[in-house]
Amino acid sequence: LERGIAPLYRSPQDAAYGSQGVKFAETEGVKISSGDGTEMLELKGGTELKLVLKGDPLGGGISASAILRIFLWPLTQWNVANACTVSCIAHDQVSAPCGAVQDCKGDAIIPNFHQNYLRIVLPSAMATITEFVSHTLVFPDLVLPQGGFFSTRLAAQISKADDTKPHYTESSGDYLYKMPDEGVGVGKLVEFYGDGDQRPFRGDLLNILYANLVLPATLFAAVQTADASLTLTLPEGYECVRTADINGESPWRAEDTLGVFQDEIPQGTGSLDEGGGTRGWSVNGNVCLFTLRQNAVVYAGSSLYIRVTANNPTTALKRTDAANRWQVTLTSKGYHQY
């Protein structure tokens, strides 16, 4: 364990207050709307991100030239371009116009890190946004993360034109998710001589095999146990076997002494382990399933080595056989409730 102090690198600002400030509406202050009624919006090439803004008139609403920050979750995945394109659809072009957005750029919450939020200066001639007057911001071509993520919200902050009196909220409406780009994740069996597969013939029992995974998306059981899981599906004919702990260690944990690691430091030997009992693992036929308990997380980019005990099929499979493929499936509700 390592303990450190995390100081603020700048002083907090006074929050919005009264009619002289700016403030989102208490409900649906920032609403993601795709219009298809599914509550889910998949981000992919060509997807428009639409944000409907509403303000609280008792807090000043959202006035012209206010500064809007959109924090893109997961923060460690996004790295947007320096400049962004955004247009504003007015509530009513005559009685409540919007106009052209003055500025839109990507920036980093932590200096010299990923550019993971958008800083937008709202139009100078924009009608004040209230709970009855709402404008819609449309982002047509955001630079998307290469990795994937499960359903999540966005966060937003509005401040006055001089960047004072901020107010913060989280989005409502649709949840966002994204499939990982091809080639982002890694899934392979360890083939280093001497590392497992000591019982390689058909019908052999309790053969030890090692799988190396690099996750393309974060697994997080945000609401309750079993909201996220990782499934290893072996080829038909294999039987996944759950064995007892080995000297107090999980039987799914790869040994540090495997030859594939050689002299590498760090080894990248992440292990999926929920502690005692079943260690989070269950088996059913050729399926090995790891289930995360509530609030457990395995981050995107994690390098995992999994020690799999399996009974071999009674019929030999050629290496080139299309059926001789292992599959990895990541499942999660993300921040969605169901």
C-alpha positions in Angstrom: 0.0 0.0 0.0 1.1 3.6 -0.7 -0.3 6.6 1.0 0.0 10.1 -0.3 -1.5 13.6 0.1 -3.6 14.9 -2.8 -3.6 18.7 -2.6 -5.7 21.0 -4.8 -3.6 22.7 -7.5 -6.0 25.7 -7.5 -8.4 27.3 -5.1 -12.1 26.3 -5.3 -14.5 29.0 -6.6 -17.6 30.3 -5.0 -20.6 28.4 -6.4 -23.5 30.0 -8.4 -26.1 31.9 -6.4 -29.0 34.2 -7.0 -30.1 35.8 -10.3 -26.5 37.2 -10.8 -25.1 33.7 -11.4 -25.7 30.9 -13.9 -27.2 27.6 -13.0 -28.5 24.4 -14.6 -32.1 23.3 -14.0 -32.3 20.9 -11.1 -33.7 18.2 -13.4 -32.6 17.6 -17.0 -30.2 20.5 -16.8 -28.1 18.7 -19.4 -30.0 16.0 -21.3 -28.4 13.7 -23.9 -31.0 13.1 -26.6 -30.8 10.6 -29.5 -34.5 10.6 -30.1 -34.9 6.8 -30.5 -36.3 6.1 -27.0 -33.9 3.4 -26.0 -32.1 5.4 -23.3 -28.8 4.2 -24.9 -26.6 6.0 -27.5 -23.8 4.1 -29.1 -20.9 6.4 -30.0 -19.3 5.5 -33.3 -18.1 7.3 -36.4 -20.7 9.7 -37.7 -22.7 9.8 -34.4 -24.0 13.2 -33.4 -24.0 14.0 -29.7 -26.9 16.2 -28.8 -27.1 18.0 -25.5 -30.3 19.8 -24.5 -29.6 22.6 -22.0 -32.1 23.9 -19.4 -31.4 26.6 -16.8 -32.8 27.5 -13.4 -34.2 31.1 -13.6 -33.8 31.5 -9.8 -30.1 30.9 -10.2 -29.8 33.2 -13.2 -30.5 30.6 -15.9 -27.7 30.1 -18.5 -26.9 33.4 -20.1 -25.2 34.5 -23.3 -21.4 34.0 -23.4 -21.4 31.7 -20.4 -18.7 29.1 -20.3 -19.7 25.5 -20.5 -17.4 22.6 -19.7 -18.4 19.0 -20.7 -16.4 16.4 -18.8 -16.1 13.2 -20.9 -16.4 10.0 -18.9 -14.4 7.8 -18.6 -11.8 10.5 -18.2 -8.9 8.2 -18.8 -10.3 7.0 -22.2 -11.0 10.3 -24.0 -8.4 12.4 -25.8 -10.2 14.9 -28.0 -8.8 17.3 -30.6 -7.6 20.8 -29.7 -10.6 22.2 -31.6 -14.1 20.9 -31.7 -17.2 21.6 -33.9 -20.5 22.5 -32.3 -23.7 24.2 -33.5 -26.6 25.5 -31.5 -30.2 24.7 -32.4 -32.4 27.5 -31.0 -35.5 26.9 -28.9 -37.2 29.4 -31.3 -35.3 31.3 -34.0 -37.5 34.4 -33.6 -38.5 34.6 -29.9 -35.5 32.7 -28.4 -32.5 32.6 -30.8 -29.2 31.0 -30.1 -26.6 32.0 -32.7 -23.1 30.8 -33.4 -21.0 29.3 -30.6 -18.0 31.5 -30.0 -15.4 28.9 -29.1 -15.1 25.1 -28.7 -11.9 23.4 -27.7 -10.5 20.3 -26.0 -8.6 20.6 -22.8 -7.2 18.5 -20.0 -8.4 18.4 -16.4 -4.8 17.5 -15.4 -2.2 19.6 -17.2 -0.2 17.6 -19.8 -2.6 14.7 -19.6 -5.4 13.5 -22.0 -7.7 16.2 -23.3 -10.7 14.9 -21.6 -13.2 17.8 -21.5 -14.7 20.3 -23.8 -14.6 24.0 -23.1 -17.4 25.9 -24.9 -18.1 29.6 -25.0 -21.9 30.0 -25.7 -23.2 32.4 -28.3 -23.1 36.1 -27.5 -26.6 36.8 -28.8 -28.2 33.7 -27.2 -31.5 34.0 -25.4 -31.1 33.1 -21.8 -31.7 29.4 -21.2 -34.4 28.7 -18.5 -36.6 25.7 -17.7 -39.0 26.9 -20.5 -36.4 28.0 -23.0 -33.9 25.2 -23.9 -31.3 25.2 -26.7 -29.6 22.1 -28.1 -25.9 21.8 -28.7 -24.9 19.4 -31.5 -21.4 17.9 -31.7 -21.1 16.1 -35.1 -17.6 14.8 -35.1 -16.0 14.3 -31.7 -12.7 12.4 -31.7 -13.7 9.1 -30.0 -11.6 6.9 -27.7 -10.0 3.9 -29.3 -11.0 1.8 -26.3 -14.6 0.9 -25.4 -16.7 1.8 -22.4 -20.1 0.6 -21.0 -23.1 2.8 -20.4 -22.1 6.1 -18.6 -23.1 9.7 -18.1 -21.4 12.9 -18.8 -20.7 15.7 -16.3 -21.0 19.4 -17.0 -20.1 22.8 -15.4 -21.5 26.2 -16.3 -19.9 29.4 -15.2 -20.4 33.1 -16.0 -18.6 34.8 -18.9 -15.7 35.7 -16.6 -15.5 32.0 -15.6 -16.8 32.6 -12.0 -19.8 31.3 -10.1 -19.7 27.7 -11.4 -22.5 25.2 -11.2 -22.0 21.4 -11.7 -24.4 18.7 -12.8 -24.5 15.2 -14.4 -26.3 14.4 -17.6 -29.7 12.8 -17.8 -31.5 11.2 -20.7 -29.5 8.7 -22.8 -26.5 6.7 -21.5 -23.5 6.7 -23.7 -21.5 3.6 -24.6 -18.8 2.7 -27.2 -17.5 -0.5 -28.7 -13.7 -0.8 -28.6 -11.8 -0.3 -31.9 -10.5 -3.5 -33.5 -7.1 -4.5 -32.2 -7.4 -2.5 -28.9 -7.8 -5.6 -26.7 -5.5 -8.6 -26.5 -6.5 -12.2 -26.0 -4.1 -15.1 -26.5 -3.0 -18.3 -25.0 0.5 -18.6 -23.5 2.6 -20.8 -25.8 6.0 -20.5 -24.0 7.5 -24.0 -23.7 7.0 -25.4 -20.2 4.2 -23.0 -19.3 1.2 -25.3 -18.9 -0.4 -27.6 -21.5 1.5 -30.6 -19.9 -1.5 -32.8 -20.6 -2.2 -31.9 -24.3 -3.8 -35.1 -25.6 -7.4 -35.8 -26.2 -9.3 -36.9 -23.1 -6.6 -35.7 -20.7 -8.0 -34.4 -17.5 -7.0 -31.3 -15.4 -4.8 -29.8 -18.1 -3.4 -26.4 -17.1 -3.6 -23.6 -19.7 -2.8 -19.9 -19.4 -4.7 -17.1 -21.0 -3.3 -13.6 -21.4 -5.9 -10.7 -21.7 -5.6 -7.0 -22.0 -9.0 -5.5 -21.5 -10.3 -3.0 -24.1 -12.9 -1.6 -21.7 -13.3 -1.1 -17.9 -15.5 -3.6 -16.0 -17.3 -2.0 -13.1 -20.2 -3.4 -11.0 -21.6 0.1 -10.3 -25.0 -0.9 -8.8 -24.9 -4.4 -7.4 -23.0 -7.7 -7.5 -23.0 -9.4 -10.9 -23.6 -6.2 -12.8 -20.3 -6.9 -14.6 -18.6 -10.1 -15.6 -15.9 -11.7 -17.8 -16.6 -14.9 -19.6 -14.0 -17.3 -21.1 -15.6 -19.7 -23.5 -13.4 -22.7 -24.4 -13.9 -24.6 -27.7 -16.7 -27.2 -27.7 -15.6 -30.4 -26.0 -13.5 -28.8 -23.3 -14.7 -28.7 -19.7 -13.7 -25.8 -17.5 -12.8 -27.1 -14.0 -12.9 -25.2 -10.7 -10.3 -26.6 -8.3 -9.4 -25.9 -4.7 -7.0 -23.1 -3.6 -3.3 -23.9 -4.0 -1.3 -23.0 -0.8 -3.9 -20.4 0.1 -3.7 -18.8 -3.4 -6.5 -18.7 -6.0 -6.2 -21.6 -8.5 -6.9 -19.1 -11.2 -3.8 -17.1 -10.4 -0.9 -17.5 -12.8 2.4 -18.3 -11.0 5.1 -15.5 -11.0 7.6 -18.1 -12.1 6.2 -18.7 -15.6 8.9 -18.7 -18.3 6.9 -16.3 -20.5 7.7 -13.5 -18.0 11.5 -14.1 -18.2 13.1 -11.1 -16.5 10.3 -8.6 -17.3 9.5 -6.1 -14.5 6.7 -5.4 -14.1 5.4 -8.7 -15.3 1.8 -7.6 -16.1 0.4 -10.5 -14.1 -2.9 -9.1 -13.1 -5.3 -11.6 -11.5 -9.0 -11.8 -11.2 -9.8 -12.7 -7.6 -12.7 -11.7 -5.4 -11.1 -13.1 -2.2 -12.2 -16.2 -0.4 -14.8 -18.8 -1.4 -15.1 -19.3 -5.1 -12.7 -16.4 -5.8 -15.5 -14.9 -8.0 -15.3 -17.8 -10.5 -18.0 -20.3 -11.6 -17.9 -23.0 -14.3 -20.5 -24.5 -16.5 -19.4 -26.9 -19.2 -16.9 -25.1 -21.5 -17.6 -21.7 -19.8 -15.5 -20.1 -17.1 -17.2 -17.1 -15.6 -15.8 -14.4 -13.4 -18.3 -12.2 -11.7 -17.5 -8.8 -10.0 -19.0 -8.0 -6.7 -20.6 -4.6 -6.0 -18.2 -1.6 -6.6 -15.5 -3.9 -7.9 -13.6 -2.7 -10.9 -11.1 -4.0 -13.5 -9.7 -1.1 -15.6 -9.3 -0.9 -19.3 -5.7 -1.7 -20.3 -5.3 -4.1 -17.4 -3.0 -7.0 -18.3 -4.3 -10.3 -16.9 -3.0 -13.8 -16.8 -5.6 -16.5 -16.0 -4.7 -20.0 -15.0 -7.4 -22.2 -16.5 -7.8 -25.9 -15.5 -9.7 -27.8 -18.2 -10.5 -31.4 -19.2 -9.6 -31.8 -22.8 -12.1 -32.9 -25.5 -12.3 -36.5 -26.4 -11.8 -35.6 -30.0 -8.5 -34.0 -31.0 -8.7 -30.5 -32.4 -6.2 -29.2 -35.0 -4.6 -25.9 -34.3 -6.0 -24.6 -37.6 -9.6 -25.8 -36.9 -12.0 -22.8 -37.0 -13.8 -24.4 -34.0 -10.5 -24.4 -31.9 -11.0 -20.8 -30.8 -11.3 -19.3 -27.3 -13.7 -16.4 -26.8 -13.7 -13.6 -24.3 -16.9 -11.7 -23.5 -17.1 -8.6 -21.3 -20.5 -7.8 -19.9 -21.6 -4.8 -17.8 -24.6 -2.6 -17.1 -22.2 0.3 -16.6 -24.0 3.0 -14.7 -27.4 1.9 -16.1 -29.8 0.6 -13.4 -31.0 -2.4 -15.4 
